[in-house]
């Protein structure tokens, strides 16, 4: 229930967690081995790497040669409701993400600490889980236990008399044997009035082949937490690579949020019952990935637990004067930016994801299939072009599926579903697409509505809190509210709408799209929209900036965690140079887009900032 107080609605507000992650992409692949360990002999795709973590001269970065072509036929910010600015400074031009190393993200964990990769050492086993009284076993007893472990003891057991018999002393001996001699089990026996701890094999000789593989000390946390540093790779792709090397499965890993692909990112990961030793060993084999800062804990990580992300962003080749930069960054620090959903929320091709979401919500399943599979303008991989052409010509899912070398792509999963269940069972066929991707479509539609209505709200009332706005519960007087308290709803069956005319605008927009705002429940439960609330203005924290001058466009302008680990020197900048770049740092809460902060600074469409030369 929501309470009405004076002219404002009040409610409990919680920021949404990080954006829904895409389904796991296919792991990348060149045949590559880690010679020190047979377990690492698994296929991996060869990744493009940067010499000394910078691009090799004359080489395009991955995806860089297709992005601009795609966007020629893709969306503009206006198409997805991104229309307004909150500042009045003069904008200037610049290039965002000219290199993936120009966009660096460090997670802020649930304790509020910015996550860094600064230690690749493995926790000392003794400090980690051995009893403090390491001398509970004599050297002779250790030799006997070692022989028993290697089946050199004909007796099949080793008995250790407990001197100064106490429960605490017996516990220490039990733990010492189990931790120091994996594969052995213990029990307590009485003989001739004395107590003995008897060690024996818990299994047959097969256990000896890999005694540590199935053994996990009871007093060690079940989850190994570590920091993952990655370059130009999304989170799920990185986890797929790790799981392949470890001969594990991706769902053994947990994390608090997904991170951009075209960036350098640092985040916490947890994995169930994989030792730090095995993870650290991968550093010899991995390309564009590093792991470290290991610790053992009793819990996994959960989506949305993070407090936010800290960004280091380089805008290259800026045209703004020192004064323009100062005005823009001061406004960002003091006022903030409109908390729009960024362009990546809506796809990069001529068929926006929100159109698919709208068709799902309208139960128009034939249109859903048509939007996903029909031919479209713009740059796409050749096999996708052939697949779409085959579908348009024959409407035969099996024939179209044969055009795809990778059947795990979204189009392949839909075609496989249509082939299995037929075109009269589209809902079931569509269900073969991973749930996160299916929900991405309807969340994209919600995001489009939110962007559009927030633009109308800013147009109508500017940066003032007005009667009818939705604000955080807890403020007594309406006059005390600021623009930073105001939130707007994403449409759904469990939200309320502003009581001024912007609230009516939601109804009009959904009605024009063939949807009933009073009935947002769907026949398929997964697609029922509860709705949520989102702040309309975000004010970054920890804001700082400087203007860098440089001559070589190929050099990295950020000193990364990996470079610091390798003791590589930080980049040195000139007092004068051919090029100028704006280096900006700031922290944002989860589910906010750094690209929208950059947009506010430059006053440019974020598509243009990526395509300018």
C-alpha positions as CSV (number, residue, x, y, z in Angstrom):
1,X,0.0,0.0,0.0
2,X,1.1,3.5,-0.7
3,X,0.3,6.5,1.5
4,X,-0.7,9.9,0.2
5,X,0.7,12.8,2.2
6,X,-0.2,16.4,1.3
7,X,0.2,16.7,-2.5
8,X,2.9,14.0,-2.8
9,X,2.9,10.2,-3.0
10,X,5.4,8.5,-0.7
11,X,6.7,5.0,-0.9
12,X,9.7,2.8,-0.2
13,X,12.2,3.0,-3.0
14,X,14.9,0.6,-3.9
15,X,17.3,1.0,-6.8
16,X,17.2,-1.7,-9.4
17,X,20.1,-4.1,-9.6
18,X,22.5,-4.2,-12.5
19,X,21.1,-4.7,-15.9
20,X,19.8,-8.1,-16.8
21,X,22.7,-10.1,-18.2
22,X,22.5,-11.7,-21.6
23,X,22.6,-15.5,-22.0
24,X,26.0,-17.0,-21.9
25,X,27.7,-16.5,-25.3
26,X,29.7,-19.3,-26.9
27,X,33.2,-19.4,-25.4
28,X,36.0,-18.2,-27.6
29,X,38.4,-20.6,-29.3
30,X,41.9,-21.3,-30.3
31,X,43.4,-24.7,-29.2
32,X,45.6,-23.6,-26.3
33,X,47.2,-25.5,-23.5
34,X,48.7,-24.8,-20.2
35,X,51.7,-27.1,-20.3
36,X,52.2,-27.3,-16.6
37,X,48.7,-28.9,-16.1
38,X,47.0,-31.4,-18.3
39,X,43.6,-30.2,-17.0
40,X,44.0,-27.0,-18.9
41,X,44.2,-28.6,-22.3
42,X,40.8,-27.2,-23.5
43,X,39.8,-25.2,-26.6
44,X,39.7,-21.5,-26.4
45,X,39.3,-18.8,-29.1
46,X,42.3,-16.7,-29.8
47,X,41.6,-13.2,-28.4
48,X,42.8,-10.0,-29.9
49,X,45.3,-8.6,-27.5
50,X,47.0,-5.2,-27.1
51,X,50.8,-5.1,-27.1
52,X,51.6,-4.1,-23.5
53,X,47.8,-3.8,-23.1
54,X,47.6,-1.3,-25.9
55,X,46.6,-1.9,-29.5
56,X,49.2,-3.0,-31.9
57,X,49.8,-0.2,-34.5
58,X,47.5,-0.4,-37.5
59,X,45.1,-2.9,-36.0
60,X,41.4,-2.4,-35.5
61,X,40.0,-3.3,-32.1
62,X,37.5,-6.1,-32.0
63,X,34.0,-5.0,-33.2
64,X,35.3,-1.5,-34.0
65,X,35.0,-2.0,-37.7
66,X,31.3,-3.0,-37.7
67,X,29.9,-0.7,-34.9
68,X,29.6,2.4,-37.1
69,X,28.0,0.5,-40.0
70,X,25.5,-1.0,-37.7
71,X,24.6,2.3,-36.1
72,X,23.9,3.9,-39.5
73,X,20.7,1.9,-39.6
74,X,20.2,1.7,-35.8
75,X,18.4,3.9,-33.4
76,X,19.0,7.5,-32.4
77,X,18.6,8.8,-28.9
78,X,15.4,10.5,-29.9
79,X,14.0,7.1,-31.0
80,X,14.2,5.9,-27.4
81,X,13.0,9.0,-25.6
82,X,16.4,10.5,-24.7
83,X,15.7,14.1,-25.4
84,X,16.7,16.5,-22.6
85,X,19.7,17.8,-20.6
86,X,19.7,19.4,-17.2
87,X,22.7,21.7,-17.5
88,X,23.1,24.9,-19.5
89,X,26.8,24.8,-20.3
90,X,28.0,24.8,-23.9
91,X,28.7,21.3,-25.2
92,X,31.8,20.2,-27.1
93,X,32.9,17.2,-29.2
94,X,35.0,14.2,-28.3
95,X,35.4,10.5,-28.9
96,X,34.2,7.9,-26.4
97,X,35.6,4.4,-26.3
98,X,38.0,4.9,-29.3
99,X,39.9,2.1,-27.5
100,X,38.4,-0.2,-25.0
101,X,41.1,0.8,-22.5
102,X,39.5,4.3,-22.5
103,X,36.6,2.9,-20.4
104,X,37.6,1.4,-17.1
105,X,35.1,0.1,-14.5
106,X,35.9,-0.9,-10.9
107,X,33.0,-2.5,-9.0
108,X,32.1,-1.1,-5.6
109,X,31.2,-4.1,-3.4
110,X,28.5,-4.4,-0.8
111,X,30.9,-3.1,1.9
112,X,31.4,0.1,-0.1
113,X,35.0,-0.8,-1.1
114,X,36.2,-0.2,-4.6
115,X,37.4,-3.5,-6.0
116,X,41.0,-3.7,-7.4
117,X,43.2,-6.6,-8.6
118,X,46.4,-6.0,-6.6
119,X,47.4,-9.4,-5.3
120,X,47.7,-12.6,-7.3
121,X,49.3,-14.7,-4.5
122,X,47.5,-17.8,-3.1
123,X,46.4,-17.9,0.5
124,X,48.9,-20.0,2.6
125,X,47.2,-23.3,3.2
126,X,48.4,-23.5,6.8
127,X,47.1,-20.1,7.7
128,X,43.9,-20.9,5.9
129,X,42.6,-24.0,7.5
130,X,45.2,-25.9,9.6
131,X,44.9,-26.0,13.4
132,X,47.0,-23.5,15.3
133,X,48.6,-26.4,17.2
134,X,50.5,-27.7,14.1
135,X,52.7,-29.7,16.4
136,X,49.9,-32.1,17.6
137,X,51.4,-34.7,15.3
138,X,55.0,-35.9,15.8
139,X,57.3,-36.4,12.9
140,X,57.1,-40.2,13.3
141,X,53.3,-40.0,13.3
142,X,53.4,-37.9,10.1
143,X,55.6,-40.4,8.4
144,X,53.3,-43.3,9.4
145,X,50.2,-41.3,8.1
146,X,52.1,-40.5,4.9
147,X,52.8,-44.1,4.3
148,X,49.2,-45.0,5.1
149,X,48.0,-42.4,2.6
150,X,50.3,-44.0,-0.1
151,X,49.2,-47.5,0.8
152,X,52.7,-48.4,2.0
153,X,51.3,-49.4,5.4
154,X,50.4,-53.1,5.4
155,X,48.2,-52.7,8.6
156,X,45.8,-50.4,6.7
157,X,45.4,-48.1,9.8
158,X,47.5,-45.9,12.0
159,X,46.6,-45.6,15.7
160,X,47.6,-42.5,17.7
161,X,47.3,-42.6,21.4
162,X,45.8,-39.4,22.9
163,X,48.0,-38.1,25.6
164,X,46.4,-35.6,28.1
165,X,43.0,-36.8,26.8
166,X,40.5,-33.9,26.3
167,X,37.8,-33.3,23.7
168,X,39.7,-30.3,22.5
169,X,43.0,-32.2,22.0
170,X,41.2,-35.0,20.2
171,X,39.5,-32.5,17.9
172,X,42.9,-31.0,17.0
173,X,44.3,-34.4,16.1
174,X,41.3,-35.3,14.0
175,X,41.5,-32.0,12.1
176,X,45.3,-32.2,11.7
177,X,45.1,-35.7,10.1
178,X,42.2,-34.8,7.7
179,X,43.8,-31.5,6.5
180,X,47.4,-32.7,6.2
181,X,46.5,-36.1,4.7
182,X,43.6,-35.8,2.3
183,X,41.9,-39.1,1.6
184,X,42.2,-40.3,5.2
185,X,39.4,-40.5,7.7
186,X,39.5,-40.8,11.5
187,X,37.6,-42.3,14.4
188,X,38.1,-42.6,18.1
189,X,38.5,-46.0,19.8
190,X,39.2,-47.2,23.4
191,X,41.7,-50.0,24.1
192,X,43.0,-51.1,27.5
193,X,41.6,-48.0,29.2
194,X,43.3,-45.6,26.7
195,X,41.9,-43.6,23.8
196,X,43.3,-43.8,20.4
197,X,42.5,-41.9,17.2
198,X,42.6,-44.4,14.3
199,X,43.3,-43.1,10.8
200,X,42.2,-45.2,7.8
201,X,41.4,-44.7,4.1
202,X,38.0,-43.2,3.4
203,X,37.9,-44.9,0.0
204,X,39.9,-47.4,-2.1
205,X,43.0,-46.7,-4.2
206,X,41.1,-44.6,-6.7
207,X,40.9,-41.9,-4.0
208,X,44.7,-41.8,-4.0
209,X,44.9,-40.7,-7.7
210,X,43.6,-37.3,-6.9
211,X,43.2,-37.1,-3.1
212,X,42.7,-33.4,-3.0
213,X,40.2,-33.2,-5.8
214,X,37.2,-34.4,-3.8
215,X,38.4,-33.2,-0.4
216,X,37.3,-29.9,1.0
217,X,38.2,-29.0,4.6
218,X,35.1,-28.6,6.7
219,X,36.3,-25.3,8.3
220,X,37.2,-23.7,5.0
221,X,34.4,-21.6,3.4
222,X,32.8,-23.4,0.5
223,X,33.2,-20.5,-1.9
224,X,36.4,-19.1,-3.3
225,X,35.9,-15.4,-3.8
226,X,38.3,-13.7,-6.2
227,X,38.7,-10.5,-8.3
228,X,38.3,-10.8,-12.0
229,X,40.2,-8.4,-14.3
230,X,39.1,-8.5,-17.9
231,X,39.7,-6.7,-21.1
232,X,37.2,-6.4,-24.0
233,X,35.1,-9.3,-22.9
234,X,31.7,-9.4,-21.2
235,X,31.2,-11.1,-17.8
236,X,29.5,-14.2,-19.0
237,X,32.0,-14.8,-21.8
238,X,34.8,-14.6,-19.2
239,X,33.0,-17.0,-16.9
240,X,32.5,-19.4,-19.8
241,X,36.3,-19.4,-20.4
242,X,37.1,-19.9,-16.7
243,X,34.6,-22.8,-16.4
244,X,36.0,-24.5,-19.5
245,X,39.6,-24.3,-18.2
246,X,38.5,-25.6,-14.8
247,X,36.3,-28.3,-16.2
248,X,33.4,-26.8,-14.3
249,X,30.1,-25.4,-15.3
250,X,29.2,-21.6,-15.5
251,X,26.4,-21.9,-12.8
252,X,29.1,-22.7,-10.2
253,X,30.1,-19.0,-10.5
254,X,28.2,-16.1,-9.0
255,X,28.7,-12.3,-9.2
256,X,27.0,-9.1,-8.2
257,X,26.6,-7.5,-11.6
258,X,27.5,-7.8,-15.3
259,X,30.0,-5.5,-16.8
260,X,30.6,-4.0,-20.3
261,X,32.4,-5.8,-23.0
262,X,34.1,-2.9,-24.7
263,X,36.0,-1.8,-21.5
264,X,38.5,-2.9,-18.9
265,X,36.5,-4.0,-15.9
266,X,37.4,-5.3,-12.4
267,X,34.8,-7.1,-10.3
268,X,34.3,-9.7,-7.6
269,X,33.4,-13.3,-8.5
270,X,32.7,-16.4,-6.3
271,X,33.0,-20.0,-7.3
272,X,31.9,-23.1,-5.5
273,X,34.6,-25.5,-4.2
274,X,37.4,-24.5,-6.6
275,X,40.7,-23.8,-4.8
276,X,42.6,-20.6,-5.1
277,X,45.6,-22.7,-6.4
278,X,43.6,-23.9,-9.4
279,X,42.3,-20.4,-10.2
280,X,45.8,-18.8,-9.8
281,X,47.2,-21.4,-12.2
282,X,45.0,-20.0,-14.9
283,X,46.9,-16.7,-15.0
284,X,49.6,-18.5,-17.0
285,X,47.1,-19.4,-19.7
286,X,44.4,-16.7,-19.9
287,X,44.3,-14.0,-22.5
288,X,42.8,-10.6,-21.5
289,X,41.8,-12.1,-18.1
290,X,43.5,-12.1,-14.7
291,X,42.3,-13.4,-11.4
292,X,43.6,-12.7,-7.8
293,X,42.8,-11.4,-4.4
294,X,41.6,-14.8,-3.3
295,X,39.7,-15.6,-0.1
296,X,37.4,-18.4,1.1
297,X,33.9,-17.6,2.4
298,X,30.7,-19.4,3.3
299,X,28.4,-17.6,0.8
300,X,28.1,-16.9,-2.9
301,X,27.5,-13.5,-4.4
302,X,24.1,-12.3,-5.5
303,X,23.0,-10.0,-8.3
304,X,22.3,-6.5,-7.0
305,X,24.4,-6.7,-3.9
306,X,27.0,-4.3,-5.2
307,X,26.8,-0.6,-4.1
308,X,27.8,0.7,-7.6
309,X,30.7,1.1,-9.9
310,X,33.6,3.5,-10.2
311,X,34.4,4.7,-13.7
312,X,37.5,6.1,-15.3
313,X,36.5,7.4,-18.7
314,X,38.8,8.9,-21.4
315,X,37.2,11.2,-24.0
316,X,39.7,11.7,-26.7
317,X,40.3,14.5,-29.1
318,X,38.1,17.0,-27.3
319,X,37.3,20.4,-28.8
320,X,36.2,22.2,-25.6
321,X,38.3,24.9,-23.9
322,X,39.5,24.6,-20.4
323,X,36.6,26.8,-19.2
324,X,34.0,24.7,-21.1
325,X,35.3,21.5,-19.5
326,X,35.3,23.1,-16.1
327,X,31.7,24.2,-16.4
328,X,30.5,20.9,-17.7
329,X,32.2,18.8,-15.1
330,X,31.2,21.2,-12.3
331,X,27.6,20.8,-13.4
332,X,27.9,17.0,-13.5
333,X,29.3,17.1,-9.9
334,X,26.8,19.5,-8.5
335,X,23.6,18.7,-10.4
336,X,24.1,15.4,-12.1
337,X,22.4,14.0,-15.2
338,X,19.1,12.5,-16.3
339,X,19.1,8.8,-15.4
340,X,18.1,7.6,-18.9
341,X,18.5,4.0,-19.9
342,X,21.4,4.1,-22.4
343,X,21.4,3.1,-26.0
344,X,22.8,-0.4,-25.3
345,X,19.5,-1.2,-23.7
346,X,17.8,-1.1,-27.0
347,X,20.1,-2.9,-29.4
348,X,22.2,-1.7,-32.3
349,X,20.4,-2.9,-35.4
350,X,17.4,-1.6,-37.3
351,X,15.0,-3.7,-35.2
352,X,14.9,-2.2,-31.7
353,X,14.5,-4.6,-28.8
354,X,11.6,-2.6,-27.4
355,X,9.5,-3.4,-30.5
356,X,9.9,-7.1,-29.8
357,X,9.0,-6.4,-26.2
358,X,5.8,-4.5,-27.2
359,X,4.8,-7.4,-29.4
360,X,5.3,-9.9,-26.6
361,X,3.2,-7.8,-24.2
362,X,0.4,-7.6,-26.9
363,X,0.5,-11.4,-27.4
364,X,1.3,-10.9,-31.1
365,X,3.6,-13.9,-31.4
366,X,3.8,-13.9,-35.2
367,X,5.1,-10.4,-35.0
368,X,7.7,-11.4,-32.4
369,X,9.1,-14.1,-34.7
370,X,9.0,-11.7,-37.7
371,X,10.9,-9.0,-35.8
372,X,13.6,-11.3,-34.6
373,X,14.1,-13.3,-37.9
374,X,13.3,-10.9,-40.7
375,X,16.1,-9.4,-42.9
376,X,17.3,-6.0,-41.8
377,X,19.5,-3.3,-43.1
378,X,22.9,-2.6,-41.6
379,X,26.1,-4.7,-41.0
380,X,25.6,-8.2,-39.7
381,X,27.6,-11.4,-39.8
382,X,27.3,-13.0,-43.2
383,X,25.7,-16.2,-41.9
384,X,23.0,-14.2,-40.1
385,X,22.2,-12.4,-43.4
386,X,21.9,-15.8,-45.2
387,X,19.8,-17.2,-42.3
388,X,17.3,-14.3,-42.5
389,X,17.1,-14.5,-46.3
390,X,16.3,-18.2,-46.1
391,X,13.6,-17.6,-43.5
392,X,12.0,-14.8,-45.5
393,X,12.0,-17.0,-48.6
394,X,10.9,-20.4,-47.2
395,X,9.5,-19.8,-43.7
396,X,11.2,-23.1,-43.0
397,X,12.9,-23.1,-39.6
398,X,15.1,-26.2,-40.3
399,X,16.3,-24.7,-43.6
400,X,17.1,-21.4,-41.9
401,X,18.8,-23.1,-39.0
402,X,21.2,-24.9,-41.4
403,X,22.6,-21.5,-42.4
404,X,23.9,-20.9,-38.9
405,X,27.3,-22.4,-37.9
406,X,26.5,-21.4,-34.2
407,X,23.1,-22.7,-33.2
408,X,23.4,-21.1,-29.8
409,X,22.8,-17.6,-31.0
410,X,19.4,-16.1,-30.2
411,X,18.1,-16.6,-33.8
412,X,19.3,-20.2,-33.7
413,X,17.6,-20.9,-30.4
414,X,14.3,-19.5,-31.8
415,X,14.6,-21.5,-35.0
416,X,15.4,-24.7,-33.1
417,X,12.2,-24.1,-31.0
418,X,10.1,-23.6,-34.1
419,X,11.6,-26.7,-35.6
420,X,10.8,-28.7,-32.5
421,X,7.3,-27.3,-31.7
422,X,6.0,-25.9,-34.9
423,X,4.9,-22.4,-35.9
424,X,1.6,-23.0,-34.2
425,X,3.3,-23.2,-30.8
426,X,5.4,-20.0,-30.9
427,X,5.1,-19.4,-27.2
428,X,6.7,-22.8,-26.4
429,X,9.3,-22.3,-29.2
430,X,10.2,-18.9,-27.9
431,X,10.8,-20.4,-24.5
432,X,13.9,-22.1,-25.8
433,X,15.6,-18.7,-25.7
434,X,17.2,-18.2,-22.3
435,X,15.0,-16.4,-19.8
436,X,17.3,-13.4,-19.3
437,X,17.1,-12.7,-23.1
438,X,13.4,-13.1,-23.3
439,X,12.9,-10.7,-20.4
440,X,15.4,-8.3,-22.0
441,X,12.8,-7.5,-24.6
442,X,10.0,-6.5,-22.3
443,X,12.4,-4.6,-20.0
444,X,13.6,-2.8,-23.1
445,X,10.0,-1.7,-23.7
446,X,9.6,-0.5,-20.1
447,X,12.8,1.4,-20.4
448,X,11.6,3.1,-23.6
449,X,8.4,4.2,-21.8
450,X,10.4,5.5,-18.8
451,X,12.8,7.5,-20.9
452,X,9.9,9.1,-22.9
453,X,7.9,10.0,-19.8
454,X,10.9,11.4,-17.9
455,X,11.7,13.6,-20.9
456,X,8.1,14.9,-20.7
457,X,8.5,15.4,-17.0
458,X,11.7,17.5,-17.4
459,X,10.1,19.5,-20.3
460,X,7.0,20.3,-18.2
461,X,8.5,21.1,-14.8
462,X,12.3,21.4,-15.1
463,X,14.4,20.7,-12.1
464,X,11.8,21.5,-9.4
465,X,9.8,19.0,-7.3
466,X,6.1,19.7,-7.9
467,X,2.7,18.6,-6.6
468,X,2.0,15.1,-7.9
469,X,5.6,13.9,-8.2
470,X,6.6,10.6,-6.6
471,X,9.2,11.0,-3.9
472,X,11.0,9.0,-1.2
473,X,9.1,8.3,2.0
474,X,10.3,10.0,5.1
475,X,10.2,13.7,4.2
476,X,7.6,15.6,6.2
477,X,7.1,18.8,4.1
478,X,6.7,19.0,0.3
479,X,8.9,22.1,0.2
480,X,11.8,20.1,1.5
481,X,12.0,17.9,-1.7
482,X,14.5,18.3,-4.4
483,X,14.8,16.9,-7.9
484,X,17.2,14.3,-6.6
485,X,14.3,12.8,-4.4
486,X,12.0,12.3,-7.3
487,X,11.4,8.9,-9.0
488,X,9.3,7.8,-12.0
489,X,7.7,4.4,-12.4
490,X,8.5,1.7,-15.0
491,X,5.0,0.6,-16.1
492,X,3.5,-2.5,-14.4
493,X,0.7,-3.8,-12.3
494,X,2.3,-3.0,-8.9
495,X,3.2,0.7,-9.2
496,X,1.5,4.0,-8.9
497,X,1.8,6.9,-11.3
498,X,2.3,10.6,-10.8
499,X,-0.9,12.4,-10.1
500,X,-0.1,15.3,-12.4
501,X,-0.6,15.2,-16.2
502,X,2.6,13.1,-16.7
503,X,0.7,10.3,-15.1
504,X,-2.0,10.5,-17.7
505,X,0.8,10.5,-20.3
506,X,1.7,6.9,-19.3
507,X,-1.9,5.8,-20.0
508,X,-1.9,7.5,-23.4
509,X,1.4,6.1,-24.5
510,X,0.6,2.5,-23.6
511,X,-2.9,2.8,-25.1
512,X,-1.3,4.0,-28.4
513,X,0.8,0.9,-28.3
514,X,-2.2,-1.3,-27.8
515,X,-1.7,-2.0,-24.1
516,X,-3.9,-1.5,-21.1
517,X,-2.1,0.2,-18.2
518,X,-4.7,-1.3,-15.8
519,X,-4.0,-4.8,-16.9
520,X,-0.2,-5.4,-17.1
521,X,-0.5,-9.1,-16.2
522,X,0.3,-11.4,-19.0
523,X,-1.1,-14.9,-19.9
524,X,2.5,-16.1,-19.6
525,X,3.6,-15.4,-16.0
526,X,7.2,-14.6,-17.0
527,X,6.0,-11.6,-19.1
528,X,3.7,-10.1,-16.4
529,X,5.2,-6.6,-15.5
530,X,5.1,-5.7,-11.8
531,X,6.9,-2.4,-12.5
532,X,9.6,-0.6,-10.5
533,X,10.7,2.9,-9.6
534,X,13.8,4.8,-10.7
535,X,15.4,8.1,-9.8
536,X,15.1,10.6,-12.5
537,X,18.3,12.5,-11.7
538,X,21.6,10.9,-10.6
539,X,24.4,12.9,-9.0
540,X,27.7,11.1,-9.3
541,X,30.0,10.9,-6.3
542,X,33.8,10.9,-6.2
543,X,33.9,13.2,-9.3
544,X,37.3,14.4,-10.5
545,X,38.8,15.3,-13.9
546,X,41.8,16.6,-15.8
547,X,42.7,17.4,-19.3
548,X,45.5,15.3,-20.8
549,X,47.7,16.2,-23.7
550,X,49.4,13.6,-25.9
551,X,50.9,13.0,-29.3
552,X,50.4,9.3,-30.0
553,X,46.8,8.2,-30.4
554,X,47.7,4.6,-29.9
555,X,49.0,4.9,-26.3
556,X,46.9,3.9,-23.3
557,X,45.9,6.9,-21.1
558,X,45.0,4.9,-18.1
559,X,47.3,3.0,-15.6
560,X,45.4,-0.3,-15.2
561,X,45.5,-2.7,-12.3
562,X,47.3,-5.3,-14.5
563,X,50.0,-2.8,-15.4
564,X,50.5,-1.9,-11.8
565,X,50.9,-5.6,-10.9
566,X,53.5,-5.9,-13.7
567,X,55.3,-2.9,-12.3
568,X,54.8,-1.1,-15.6
569,X,55.2,2.7,-15.3
570,X,52.2,5.0,-15.4
571,X,51.6,6.9,-18.7
572,X,53.5,10.2,-18.8
573,X,51.6,13.2,-20.3
574,X,53.0,16.2,-22.1
575,X,52.4,19.8,-21.1
576,X,51.7,20.3,-24.8
577,X,50.5,17.8,-27.4
578,X,48.8,17.2,-30.7
579,X,45.7,15.8,-29.0
580,X,43.7,16.7,-25.9
581,X,41.7,14.2,-23.9
582,X,39.3,14.6,-20.9
583,X,40.0,12.1,-18.2
584,X,37.0,11.9,-15.9
585,X,36.4,9.7,-12.8
586,X,33.1,9.2,-10.9
587,X,31.1,6.7,-9.0
588,X,27.5,5.7,-9.9
589,X,24.9,3.5,-8.2
590,X,23.8,0.2,-9.9
591,X,21.7,0.2,-13.0
592,X,22.8,3.7,-14.1
593,X,24.6,4.3,-17.4
594,X,28.0,6.1,-17.4
595,X,27.4,6.9,-21.1
596,X,24.5,9.1,-20.0
597,X,26.8,11.1,-17.7
598,X,29.2,11.5,-20.6
599,X,26.3,12.7,-22.8
600,X,25.4,15.4,-20.3
601,X,29.0,16.6,-20.3
602,X,29.5,16.7,-24.0
603,X,25.9,17.6,-25.0
604,X,26.2,15.1,-27.8
605,X,24.3,12.0,-28.9
606,X,26.3,9.1,-27.5
607,X,26.2,7.4,-30.9
608,X,28.2,10.3,-32.4
609,X,30.8,10.2,-29.6
610,X,31.7,6.7,-30.6
611,X,31.8,7.3,-34.4
612,X,33.7,10.6,-34.6
613,X,37.2,10.6,-36.0
